[in-house]
Amino acid sequence: AWESGLIADESENEEVINPVIVETSKFCETNNLLFKNYPGASNETHKDFSIETNLLKVEGAYTNILKLAYFLEFQKKLGRIASLKFEAVENRRTRKTTLEAEIYLQNIKKTRSSTR
């Protein structure tokens, strides 16, 4: 029973396409950003609620990254921007500096309370 529950959960997760990935990819394609990494969503469960955190790593111009953050939070309403970290990264081989950003997008969801 325990193994079958794991298998069912895994197959369900594969069928669901995360809208955060879809919308970020579309935005990056049309706004000259490079969608570098999406390590997945992490979930933290508490008694009455759960917090889903998505980490997105992008590269590009400062204003385009800010537009992406605004797009995700206010236009698509996919969550709240919990953190936005910018870092200038130098490629030692090409000697070019690029701007990278980590965007933490969070959703807080109420969990169903058990009734007795």
Secondary structure, DSSP 8 states (H G I E B T S, - for coil): -HHHHHHHHHHHHHH---HHHHHHHHHHHHTT-EEEE---EEEEE-SSEEEEEEEEEEES-HHHHHHHHHIIIIIS---EEEEEEEEEEEETTTTEEEEEEEEEEEEEEE------
